[in-house]
């Protein structure tokens, strides 16, 4: 699964965090630091990236609890984004070729 996630655009550490959350359920950021053996700053940066990419969500409370978005939903979102990108490129191609 790690290689698949990396091929979908995640870094190795992002993929490891996502897999960990899918296997172990919701986690506090502090617990992830201890369990995954990464520093606070590195983990925070990677969790933010995962949230932007739609792989992870968190609770809005002071003690953020992070959880993995179901892989099926992640794949659906990625497919939709790629289709939108394809349509945008087609439109730009048409506009460029018409000038």
DSSP file (Angstrom, degrees, kcal/mol; ACC not computed):
  #  RESIDUE AA STRUCTURE BP1 BP2  ACC     N-H-->O    O-->H-N    N-H-->O    O-->H-N    TCO  KAPPA ALPHA  PHI   PSI    X-CA   Y-CA   Z-CA
    1    1 A X     >        0   0    0      0, 0.0     4,-2.6     0, 0.0     5,-0.2   0.000 360.0 360.0 360.0 -34.4    0.0    0.0    0.0
    2    2 A X  H  >  +     0   0    0      1,-0.2     4,-2.4     2,-0.2     5,-0.2   0.932 360.0  47.8 -57.1 -47.1    2.9    2.4    0.7
    3    3 A X  H  > S+     0   0    0      1,-0.2     4,-2.3     2,-0.2    -1,-0.2   0.872 110.6  52.0 -63.8 -36.9    4.1    2.2   -2.9
    4    4 A X  H  > S+     0   0    0      2,-0.2     4,-1.1     1,-0.2    -1,-0.2   0.932 110.8  47.5 -63.5 -45.6    0.6    2.8   -4.2
    5    5 A X  H  <>S+     0   0    0     -4,-2.6     5,-2.1     1,-0.2     3,-0.3   0.889 111.5  50.6 -63.9 -38.9    0.2    5.9   -2.0
    6    6 A X  H ><5S+     0   0    0     -4,-2.4     3,-1.6     1,-0.2    -1,-0.2   0.898 107.7  53.2 -65.3 -39.7    3.6    7.2   -3.1
    7    7 A X  H 3<5S+     0   0    0     -4,-2.3    -1,-0.2     1,-0.3    -2,-0.2   0.744 103.6  58.8 -67.2 -20.8    2.6    6.7   -6.7
    8    8 A X  T 3<5S-     0   0    0     -4,-1.1    -1,-0.3    -3,-0.3    -2,-0.2   0.406 133.3 -87.6 -87.6   2.0   -0.5    8.8   -6.0
    9    9 A X  T < 5S+     0   0    0     -3,-1.6     2,-0.2     1,-0.3    -3,-0.2   0.486  84.4 129.9 111.4   3.4    1.7   11.7   -4.9
   10   10 A X      < -     0   0    0     -5,-2.1    -1,-0.3     1,-0.1     2,-0.1  -0.592  54.9-122.7 -86.9 152.3    2.4   11.2   -1.2
   11   11 A X     >  -     0   0    0     -2,-0.2     4,-2.6     1,-0.1     5,-0.2  -0.409  35.0-101.8 -78.1 168.6    5.8   11.3    0.3
   12   12 A X  H  > S+     0   0    0      1,-0.2     4,-2.5     2,-0.2     5,-0.2   0.927 123.6  47.0 -59.1 -46.0    7.1    8.2    2.2
   13   13 A X  H  > S+     0   0    0      2,-0.2     4,-2.4     1,-0.2    -1,-0.2   0.888 111.4  51.3 -67.3 -37.6    6.4    9.8    5.6
   14   14 A X  H  > S+     0   0    0      2,-0.2     4,-2.6     1,-0.2    -1,-0.2   0.929 111.4  48.3 -61.5 -43.8    2.9   11.0    4.5
   15   15 A X  H  X S+     0   0    0     -4,-2.6     4,-2.7     1,-0.2     5,-0.2   0.905 111.0  50.5 -63.0 -41.7    2.1    7.4    3.3
   16   16 A X  H  X S+     0   0    0     -4,-2.5     4,-2.4     2,-0.2    -1,-0.2   0.903 111.2  48.4 -64.1 -41.1    3.4    6.0    6.6
   17   17 A X  H  X S+     0   0    0     -4,-2.4     4,-2.5     2,-0.2    -2,-0.2   0.938 112.8  48.2 -63.4 -46.5    1.2    8.3    8.6
   18   18 A X  H  X S+     0   0    0     -4,-2.6     4,-2.4     1,-0.2    -2,-0.2   0.931 112.8  47.2 -61.2 -46.7   -1.9    7.6    6.5
   19   19 A X  H  X S+     0   0    0     -4,-2.7     4,-2.2     1,-0.2     5,-0.2   0.912 111.3  52.0 -61.8 -42.2   -1.3    3.8    6.7
   20   20 A X  H  X S+     0   0    0     -4,-2.4     4,-2.6    -5,-0.2     5,-0.2   0.931 110.9  47.2 -59.6 -45.8   -0.8    4.1   10.5
   21   21 A X  H  X S+     0   0    0     -4,-2.5     4,-1.7     1,-0.2    47,-0.3   0.871 111.0  51.5 -66.0 -36.3   -4.0    6.0   10.9
   22   22 A X  H  < S+     0   0    0     -4,-2.4    -1,-0.2    -5,-0.2    -2,-0.2   0.879 117.5  39.0 -67.7 -35.1   -6.0    3.6    8.7
   23   23 A X  H  < S+     0   0    0     -4,-2.2    -2,-0.2    -5,-0.2    -1,-0.2   0.822 127.6  30.9 -82.3 -32.0   -4.7    0.6   10.8
   24   24 A X  H  < S-     0   0    0     -4,-2.6    -3,-0.2     1,-0.2    -2,-0.2   0.436  99.4-132.8-112.3  -1.4   -4.9    2.2   14.3
   25   25 A X     <  -     0   0    0     -4,-1.7    -1,-0.2    -5,-0.2    -2,-0.1  -0.163  57.6  -5.2  78.7-175.4   -7.7    4.6   14.1
   26   26 A X        -     0   0    0     -4,-0.1     2,-0.3    39,-0.1    41,-0.2  -0.149  68.3-175.2 -56.5 143.0   -7.9    8.2   15.3
   27   27 A X  E     -A   66   0A   0     39,-2.4    39,-3.3     4,-0.0     2,-0.2  -0.986  26.8-116.2-141.5 147.7   -4.8    9.5   17.1
   28   28 A X  E  >  -A   65   0A   0     -2,-0.3     4,-2.0    37,-0.3    37,-0.2  -0.545  33.2-117.8 -76.2 151.4   -3.7   12.7   18.9
   29   29 A X  H  > S+     0   0    0     35,-1.0     4,-2.1     1,-0.2     5,-0.1   0.901 114.9  53.6 -58.4 -42.2   -0.8   14.5   17.3
   30   30 A X  H  > S+     0   0    0      1,-0.2     4,-1.7     2,-0.2    -1,-0.2   0.879 108.0  50.2 -61.7 -38.1    1.4   13.9   20.4
   31   31 A X  H  > S+     0   0    0      1,-0.2     4,-2.6     2,-0.2    -1,-0.2   0.873 108.5  52.6 -68.0 -36.2    0.7   10.2   20.3
   32   32 A X  H  X S+     0   0    0     -4,-2.0     4,-2.9     2,-0.2     5,-0.3   0.888 105.5  54.9 -65.6 -38.7    1.7   10.1   16.6
   33   33 A X  H  X>S+     0   0    0     -4,-2.1     5,-1.1     1,-0.2     4,-0.8   0.941 113.8  41.0 -58.3 -47.8    5.0   11.9   17.4
   34   34 A X  H  <5S+     0   0    0     -4,-1.7    -2,-0.2     2,-0.2    -1,-0.2   0.912 119.4  43.4 -68.3 -43.4    5.9    9.2   19.9
   35   35 A X  H  <5S+     0   0    0     -4,-2.6    -2,-0.2     1,-0.2    -3,-0.2   0.898 119.2  40.2 -72.6 -41.7    4.6    6.2   17.9
   36   36 A X  H  <5S-     0   0    0     -4,-2.9    -1,-0.2    -5,-0.2    -2,-0.2   0.513 101.7-129.5 -89.5  -4.6    6.0    7.2   14.5
   37   37 A X  T  <5 +     0   0    0     -4,-0.8     2,-0.3    -5,-0.3    -3,-0.2   0.918  62.3 128.7  58.2  47.8    9.3    8.5   15.9
   38   38 A X      < -     0   0    0     -5,-1.1    -1,-0.2    -6,-0.2    -2,-0.1  -0.889  61.4-101.6-125.2 159.5    9.2   11.9   14.1
   39   39 A X     >  -     0   0    0     -2,-0.3     4,-2.5     1,-0.1     5,-0.2  -0.400  33.7-108.5 -80.2 162.4    9.7   15.4   15.5
   40   40 A X  H  > S+     0   0    0      1,-0.2     4,-2.9     2,-0.2     5,-0.2   0.902 116.8  48.7 -53.6 -48.4    6.7   17.7   16.2
   41   41 A X  H  > S+     0   0    0      1,-0.2     4,-2.4     2,-0.2    -1,-0.2   0.908 111.8  48.1 -64.1 -44.0    7.5   20.0   13.4
   42   42 A X  H  > S+     0   0    0      2,-0.2     4,-2.2     1,-0.2    -1,-0.2   0.919 114.6  46.3 -63.2 -44.2    7.9   17.2   10.8
   43   43 A X  H  X S+     0   0    0     -4,-2.5     4,-2.9     2,-0.2     5,-0.2   0.934 111.8  50.3 -65.0 -45.8    4.7   15.5   11.8
   44   44 A X  H  X S+     0   0    0     -4,-2.9     4,-2.3    -5,-0.2    -2,-0.2   0.921 111.4  49.2 -59.1 -45.1    2.7   18.8   11.9
   45   45 A X  H  X S+     0   0    0     -4,-2.4     4,-2.1    -5,-0.2    -1,-0.2   0.927 113.9  45.3 -60.0 -46.7    3.9   19.7    8.4
   46   46 A X  H  X S+     0   0    0     -4,-2.2     4,-2.4     2,-0.2    -2,-0.2   0.861 111.3  51.7 -69.7 -36.1    3.1   16.2    7.0
   47   47 A X  H  X S+     0   0    0     -4,-2.9     4,-2.3     2,-0.2    -1,-0.2   0.904 109.4  51.2 -65.1 -40.2   -0.4   16.1    8.7
   48   48 A X  H  X S+     0   0    0     -4,-2.3     4,-2.4    -5,-0.2    -2,-0.2   0.922 110.5  48.9 -61.3 -44.0   -1.1   19.5    7.1
   49   49 A X  H  X S+     0   0    0     -4,-2.1     4,-2.1     1,-0.2    -2,-0.2   0.917 110.5  50.6 -61.1 -43.7   -0.1   18.2    3.7
   50   50 A X  H  X>S+     0   0    0     -4,-2.4     5,-2.5     1,-0.2     6,-1.1   0.872 110.1  50.1 -63.6 -36.9   -2.3   15.1    4.2
   51   51 A X  H ><5S+     0   0    0     -4,-2.3     3,-0.9     4,-0.2    -1,-0.2   0.924 110.1  49.8 -66.8 -43.2   -5.2   17.3    5.1
   52   52 A X  H 3<5S+     0   0    0     -4,-2.4    -2,-0.2     1,-0.2    -1,-0.2   0.866 111.6  49.2 -61.8 -36.0   -4.7   19.5    2.0
   53   53 A X  H 3<5S-     0   0    0     -4,-2.1    -1,-0.2    -5,-0.2    -2,-0.2   0.552 116.8-115.5 -81.6  -8.3   -4.6   16.4   -0.2
   54   54 A X  T <<5S+     0   0    0     -3,-0.9    -3,-0.2    -4,-0.6    -2,-0.1   0.656  85.7 111.8  85.5  16.5   -7.8   15.0    1.4
   55   55 A X  S   <S+     0   0    0     -5,-2.5    14,-2.9    -6,-0.2     2,-0.3   0.717  77.2  32.9 -91.6 -23.7   -6.2   11.9    3.0
   56   56 A X  E     -B   68   0A   0     -6,-1.1     2,-0.3    12,-0.3    -2,-0.2  -0.972  59.4-172.1-136.6 145.6   -6.6   13.0    6.7
   57   57 A X  E     -B   67   0A   0     10,-2.6    10,-2.7    -2,-0.3     2,-0.3  -0.835  10.2-155.1-125.5 168.7   -9.1   15.0    8.7
   58   58 A X  E     -B   66   0A   0     -2,-0.3     8,-0.2     8,-0.2     2,-0.2  -0.965  23.5-102.8-142.5 161.3   -9.1   16.2   12.3
   59   59 A X        -     0   0    0      6,-1.7     6,-0.1    -2,-0.3     8,-0.0  -0.520  30.6-126.6 -78.2 152.7  -11.4   17.2   15.0
   60   60 A X  S    S+     0   0    0     -2,-0.2     4,-0.1     4,-0.1    -1,-0.1   0.352  72.9 111.3 -84.1   8.5  -11.8   20.9   15.6
   61   61 A X  S    S-     0   0    0      2,-0.2     3,-0.2     1,-0.1     4,-0.0  -0.239  85.1-102.8 -79.8 170.1  -11.0   20.7   19.3
   62   62 A X  S    S+     0   0    0      1,-0.3     2,-1.5     2,-0.1    -1,-0.1   0.905 119.4  55.2 -58.7 -43.7   -7.9   22.0   21.1
   63   63 A X  S    S-     0   0    0    -35,-0.0    -1,-0.3   -34,-0.0    -2,-0.2  -0.656  95.2-146.5 -90.6  80.5   -6.5   18.5   21.3
   64   64 A X        -     0   0    0     -2,-1.5   -35,-1.0    -3,-0.2     2,-0.5  -0.180  10.5-159.5 -52.2 131.9   -6.7   17.7   17.6
   65   65 A X  E     -A   28   0A   0    -37,-0.2    -6,-1.7    -6,-0.1     2,-0.3  -0.978  10.1-150.9-113.6 124.6   -7.4   14.1   16.9
   66   66 A X  E     +AB  27  58A   0    -39,-3.3   -39,-2.4    -2,-0.5     2,-0.3  -0.741  16.4 178.4-100.0 142.1   -6.4   13.0   13.4
   67   67 A X  E     - B   0  57A   0    -10,-2.7   -10,-2.6    -2,-0.3     2,-0.2  -0.994  29.5-108.6-143.1 149.3   -8.1   10.3   11.4
   68   68 A X  E     - B   0  56A   0     -2,-0.3     2,-0.3   -47,-0.3   -12,-0.3  -0.524  27.5-125.7 -77.4 138.8   -7.7    8.8    7.9
   69   69 A X        -     0   0    0    -14,-2.9     5,-0.1    -2,-0.2    -1,-0.1  -0.657  47.4 -89.1 -74.7 138.3  -10.3    9.4    5.3
   70   70 A X    >>  -     0   0    0     -2,-0.3     4,-2.1     1,-0.1     3,-0.6  -0.231  34.0-125.2 -53.1 137.2  -11.5    6.1    3.9
   71   71 A X  H 3> S+     0   0    0      1,-0.3     4,-2.7     2,-0.2     5,-0.2   0.836 109.1  58.3 -56.9 -37.0   -9.3    5.0    1.0
   72   72 A X  H 3> S+     0   0    0      1,-0.2     4,-2.2     2,-0.2    -1,-0.3   0.917 108.1  46.2 -58.8 -43.5  -12.3    4.6   -1.3
   73   73 A X  H <> S+     0   0    0     -3,-0.6     4,-2.5     2,-0.2    -2,-0.2   0.893 110.5  53.3 -66.8 -40.2  -13.2    8.2   -0.7
   74   74 A X  H  X S+     0   0    0     -4,-2.1     4,-2.5     1,-0.2    -2,-0.2   0.939 110.4  47.4 -58.9 -47.5   -9.6    9.3   -1.3
   75   75 A X  H  X S+     0   0    0     -4,-2.7     4,-2.6     1,-0.2    -2,-0.2   0.900 110.4  51.7 -62.5 -41.6   -9.5    7.5   -4.6
   76   76 A X  H  X S+     0   0    0     -4,-2.2     4,-2.3     1,-0.2    -1,-0.2   0.915 111.3  48.0 -60.9 -42.6  -12.8    9.0   -5.7
   77   77 A X  H  X S+     0   0    0     -4,-2.5     4,-2.4     2,-0.2    -2,-0.2   0.904 111.8  49.4 -64.7 -42.1  -11.5   12.5   -4.9
   78   78 A X  H  X S+     0   0    0     -4,-2.5     4,-2.4     2,-0.2    -2,-0.2   0.910 111.3  49.1 -64.3 -42.0   -8.3   11.9   -6.8
   79   79 A X  H  X S+     0   0    0     -4,-2.6     4,-2.5     2,-0.2    -2,-0.2   0.928 111.6  49.1 -62.7 -45.0  -10.1   10.6   -9.8
   80   80 A X  H  X S+     0   0    0     -4,-2.3     4,-2.3     1,-0.2    -2,-0.2   0.910 111.3  49.6 -61.5 -42.6  -12.4   13.6   -9.8
   81   81 A X  H  X S+     0   0    0     -4,-2.4     4,-2.3     1,-0.2    -1,-0.2   0.904 111.4  48.9 -63.6 -41.4   -9.5   16.0   -9.5
   82   82 A X  H  X S+     0   0    0     -4,-2.4     4,-2.5     2,-0.2    -2,-0.2   0.889 110.5  50.7 -66.3 -39.1   -7.7   14.3  -12.4
   83   83 A X  H  X S+     0   0    0     -4,-2.5     4,-2.3     2,-0.2    -2,-0.2   0.912 111.0  48.6 -64.4 -41.7  -10.8   14.5  -14.6
   84   84 A X  H  X S+     0   0    0     -4,-2.3     4,-2.2     2,-0.2    -2,-0.2   0.902 111.7  49.8 -63.2 -40.9  -11.2   18.2  -13.8
   85   85 A X  H  X S+     0   0    0     -4,-2.3     4,-2.4     2,-0.2    -2,-0.2   0.902 109.4  51.6 -64.2 -40.9   -7.5   18.7  -14.6
   86   86 A X  H  X S+     0   0    0     -4,-2.5     4,-2.4     1,-0.2    -2,-0.2   0.921 110.3  48.4 -61.9 -44.7   -8.0   16.8  -17.9
   87   87 A X  H  X S+     0   0    0     -4,-2.3     4,-2.3     2,-0.2    -1,-0.2   0.890 110.6  51.4 -63.2 -39.6  -11.0   19.0  -18.9
   88   88 A X  H  X S+     0   0    0     -4,-2.2     4,-2.5     2,-0.2    -2,-0.2   0.913 110.7  48.4 -63.6 -42.6   -9.0   22.1  -18.0
   89   89 A X  H  X S+     0   0    0     -4,-2.4     4,-2.6     2,-0.2    -2,-0.2   0.900 110.4  51.3 -65.5 -41.2   -6.1   21.0  -20.2
   90   90 A X  H  X S+     0   0    0     -4,-2.4     4,-2.4     2,-0.2    -1,-0.2   0.916 111.2  48.2 -60.6 -43.2   -8.5   20.2  -23.1
   91   91 A X  H  X S+     0   0    0     -4,-2.3     4,-2.4     1,-0.2    -2,-0.2   0.923 112.7  47.8 -64.2 -44.6  -10.0   23.7  -22.8
   92   92 A X  H  X S+     0   0    0     -4,-2.5     4,-2.8     2,-0.2    -1,-0.2   0.882 110.4  53.1 -64.0 -37.9   -6.6   25.3  -22.7
   93   93 A X  H  X S+     0   0    0     -4,-2.6     4,-2.7     2,-0.2     5,-0.2   0.940 109.6  47.9 -61.1 -47.8   -5.5   23.3  -25.7
   94   94 A X  H  X S+     0   0    0     -4,-2.4     4,-1.3     1,-0.2    -2,-0.2   0.916 113.9  46.9 -59.8 -44.3   -8.6   24.4  -27.7
   95   95 A X  H  X S+     0   0    0     -4,-2.4     4,-0.6     1,-0.2    -2,-0.2   0.903 113.7  48.0 -65.1 -41.7   -8.0   28.0  -26.8
   96   96 A X  H >< S+     0   0    0     -4,-2.8     3,-0.8     1,-0.2    -2,-0.2   0.902 112.6  47.6 -66.4 -41.0   -4.3   27.9  -27.6
   97   97 A X  H 3< S+     0   0    0     -4,-2.7    -1,-0.2     1,-0.2    -2,-0.2   0.731 105.7  59.5 -74.1 -21.4   -4.8   26.2  -30.9
   98   98 A X  H 3<        0   0    0     -4,-1.3    -1,-0.2    -5,-0.2    -2,-0.2   0.617 360.0 360.0 -82.3 -11.9   -7.5   28.6  -31.9
   99   99 A X    <<        0   0    0     -3,-0.8    -1,-0.2    -4,-0.6    -2,-0.2   0.461 360.0 360.0 -95.5 360.0   -5.2   31.6  -31.6
